[in-house]
Amino acid sequence: MILNKKIWAFIPARAGSKSIKDKNIKNFCGKPLIFYTFKVLEKVKVDRVIFSTDSTKYIKIAKKFFDFEEHLRSKKNSRNLSTDLEVFQEFIHLKLRQNQSLPEFFLHLRPTTPFRKPDIVNKAINKFMKIQKKYSALRSISKLSNTGFRTVIIKKKILHSMYDNNPNLDKLNIARQNFLNTFIANGYVDIVKTKTLLKNFIHGNRVYPFLTEDFNSDIDTFDDFKNFETILKSNVYFRKYFLHSRNRNKS
């Protein structure tokens, strides 16, 4: 196996979607949803862009906006329960069978998280390149406004603390400052290693936390689309960067 000191962007976008049909190409402020991830890559420092999908229709639409290497994935890895790891591994093993070189790193960008700034993505890449020997991956995170230690679950119609499975919830009523800060992975930017993927892990056990301050979330429902469109139109930066763009094959 030949690994070169490069980073390839990897954009997964299968046609099937349980929540919204053809979510990845659904119209979002006049553009298909996948456009917004491709647009960011115009100013991101990667050596190659891989578009992984099970749909030739998706490939045709995406080519209106960007040049990329297509990965037409198998039906096996295009199901609702297919994992990111399985998709990555299918692509990697394809390259290995073709005796082609692979990058040392993949920039993992999901189309369902459309709001990104190129300088933030480049900052993540530059940071990870400096520290990558100490870490197995990089994941972007957002700080939760309320600590995750206060979350509860329902067991036999009784509330229990998610943290220690305790039905006594009085201890959750103490001041917020007494709890540790908690964070959630937000999909803004992930960087993974080919070697880790080949070991059957996508992130590994030494993941660098890359904190982002921008609005981050995943589009999954029709309400999400409506809310995100409102945010896009009201945000000066995103409105200028995304909504004033044209297809690459038009003057």
C-alpha positions in Angstrom: 0.0 0.0 0.0 1.3 3.4 -1.0 0.2 6.4 1.1 1.2 9.9 0.0 1.4 12.9 2.2 -1.8 14.3 0.9 -5.4 15.0 2.0 -8.4 14.2 -0.1 -11.9 15.6 0.5 -14.5 12.9 0.8 -18.2 13.8 0.3 -20.7 11.0 0.9 -24.2 11.5 -0.5 -26.3 8.5 -1.1 -29.7 8.8 -2.9 -31.8 7.0 -0.4 -33.0 9.0 2.6 -35.4 7.8 5.2 -36.5 11.2 6.4 -36.7 13.2 3.1 -36.6 11.7 -0.4 -33.4 12.8 -2.3 -32.4 15.1 0.6 -28.9 15.7 -0.7 -30.2 17.3 -3.9 -33.3 18.9 -2.4 -33.6 22.6 -3.4 -32.1 24.8 -0.7 -32.3 28.5 -1.4 -32.2 27.9 -5.1 -29.4 25.3 -5.1 -29.3 21.5 -4.4 -28.1 20.9 -0.9 -24.8 19.2 -2.1 -23.8 22.5 -3.8 -23.0 24.2 -0.5 -20.3 21.6 0.4 -18.7 21.8 -3.0 -18.7 25.6 -2.9 -16.7 25.6 0.3 -14.1 23.3 -1.3 -13.3 26.0 -3.9 -11.2 27.7 -1.2 -10.1 24.7 0.8 -6.6 23.3 0.5 -7.1 19.6 -0.6 -5.3 17.6 -3.2 -8.4 15.8 -4.6 -12.1 15.7 -4.1 -14.0 12.4 -4.0 -17.8 12.4 -4.4 -19.2 9.1 -3.1 -22.8 8.3 -4.1 -24.9 5.4 -5.4 -26.7 7.7 -7.9 -25.6 8.7 -11.4 -28.2 11.4 -11.2 -26.4 12.9 -8.2 -23.1 12.8 -10.1 -24.6 14.7 -13.1 -26.0 17.4 -10.8 -22.8 17.8 -8.8 -20.7 18.2 -11.9 -22.5 21.4 -12.6 -20.6 22.9 -9.7 -17.3 21.2 -9.3 -14.7 18.8 -10.7 -14.2 15.6 -8.7 -13.4 12.0 -8.8 -16.6 10.0 -8.6 -17.1 6.9 -6.4 -20.2 5.0 -7.5 -20.7 2.9 -4.4 -22.3 -0.5 -4.1 -26.0 -1.1 -3.1 -24.6 -2.9 -0.1 -23.1 0.3 1.3 -25.9 2.6 0.3 -28.5 1.3 2.7 -30.1 3.2 5.6 -27.9 1.4 8.1 -24.7 1.6 6.1 -21.9 3.3 8.0 -19.3 6.0 7.1 -16.6 3.4 7.8 -18.0 0.9 5.3 -18.2 3.6 2.6 -14.6 4.7 3.2 -13.4 1.2 3.2 -15.1 0.3 0.0 -13.4 3.2 -1.7 -10.0 2.4 -0.2 -10.1 -1.2 -1.2 -11.1 -0.2 -4.7 -8.0 1.9 -5.0 -5.9 -0.9 -3.5 -7.3 -3.4 -6.1 -6.4 -0.9 -8.8 -2.9 -0.6 -7.3 -3.3 3.1 -6.9 -1.8 5.3 -4.2 -4.0 6.7 -1.4 -3.7 9.9 0.7 -2.7 9.7 4.3 -5.7 11.8 5.3 -9.3 12.3 4.3 -11.3 15.5 4.9 -14.8 14.2 5.7 -17.5 16.7 4.8 -21.2 15.7 4.9 -23.6 17.6 2.6 -26.3 17.7 5.3 -24.1 20.3 7.2 -24.1 23.1 4.7 -22.9 26.1 6.7 -19.1 26.2 6.7 -16.5 28.8 6.2 -13.4 27.9 4.1 -11.0 29.6 6.5 -12.3 27.5 9.4 -12.0 24.3 7.4 -8.4 25.3 6.4 -7.6 26.2 10.0 -8.7 22.6 11.0 -6.5 21.1 8.3 -3.5 23.2 9.2 -3.9 22.4 12.9 -4.2 18.7 12.4 -1.2 18.5 10.0 1.0 19.9 12.8 -0.3 17.5 15.5 -1.4 14.5 13.5 1.3 12.2 14.9 -0.3 12.5 18.4 -3.9 12.0 17.3 -5.9 9.4 15.4 -8.4 11.9 13.9 -9.9 15.4 14.3 -13.6 16.1 14.9 -15.3 19.5 15.1 -17.4 20.0 18.2 -19.8 22.6 19.6 -20.3 23.4 23.3 -23.7 22.4 24.6 -25.5 25.4 26.3 -26.7 23.0 29.0 -24.4 20.3 30.3 -25.1 16.8 29.0 -24.8 15.5 32.6 -28.4 16.7 33.2 -29.9 14.6 30.5 -32.3 11.9 31.6 -33.7 8.6 30.1 -37.0 6.8 30.8 -36.9 3.3 32.2 -40.2 1.6 33.1 -42.0 5.0 33.0 -39.5 6.5 35.6 -36.9 9.1 34.9 -33.2 8.1 35.4 -30.0 10.1 35.1 -28.3 9.4 31.9 -25.0 9.8 33.6 -25.2 7.2 36.3 -28.6 5.5 35.6 -29.9 6.8 39.0 -33.6 7.5 39.5 -32.8 10.1 42.2 -32.7 13.3 40.2 -32.3 15.8 43.1 -28.5 15.9 42.5 -29.2 17.2 39.0 -30.7 20.4 40.4 -27.4 21.8 41.6 -25.9 24.9 39.9 -24.8 24.5 36.3 -21.2 25.6 37.3 -20.8 22.4 39.3 -20.9 20.2 36.1 -18.2 19.8 33.6 -18.7 21.4 30.2 -20.0 18.9 27.5 -19.8 19.0 23.7 -21.3 17.4 20.7 -19.7 16.5 17.3 -21.3 18.9 14.8 -20.2 17.7 11.4 -18.5 21.0 10.4 -15.2 19.3 9.6 -13.7 15.9 10.4 -10.3 14.6 9.4 -9.5 10.9 9.4 -6.5 8.7 8.6 -6.4 6.0 6.0 -4.4 3.8 8.3 -7.0 4.0 11.0 -9.8 3.3 8.5 -7.9 0.1 7.4 -7.9 -1.0 11.1 -11.7 -0.9 11.1 -12.0 2.4 12.9 -13.1 5.7 11.5 -11.8 8.0 14.3 -9.8 5.8 16.6 -9.2 6.5 20.3 -7.1 9.7 20.2 -9.4 12.3 18.6 -8.5 15.9 18.6 -11.4 18.3 19.6 -11.7 21.2 17.2 -14.1 23.7 18.7 -16.2 25.8 16.3 -18.2 28.8 17.3 -20.3 29.1 14.1 -23.8 27.8 13.9 -23.6 24.1 13.2 -26.3 21.5 12.8 -27.5 18.7 10.6 -30.4 19.0 8.2 -32.7 16.0 8.7 -36.3 17.2 8.5 -38.5 19.5 6.5 -38.5 21.9 9.4 -34.7 21.9 9.4 -34.7 23.0 5.8 -37.1 25.9 6.6 -35.0 27.0 9.6 -31.7 26.8 7.7 -33.1 28.8 4.8 -34.0 31.6 7.2 -30.6 31.5 8.8 -28.8 31.5 5.4 -30.8 34.5 4.1 -30.3 36.5 7.4 -26.5 35.8 7.7 -24.5 38.4 5.8 -21.5 36.2 5.2 -23.3 33.0 4.1 -25.8 35.0 2.0 -22.9 36.7 0.1 -20.8 33.6 -0.3 -23.4 31.1 -1.3 -26.4 32.8 -2.8 -24.3 35.0 -5.3 -22.7 31.9 -6.9 -23.2 30.6 -10.3 -22.7 27.1 -11.9 -19.1 26.6 -12.9 -20.1 26.0 -16.5 -21.9 29.3 -16.9 -20.4 32.7 -17.5 
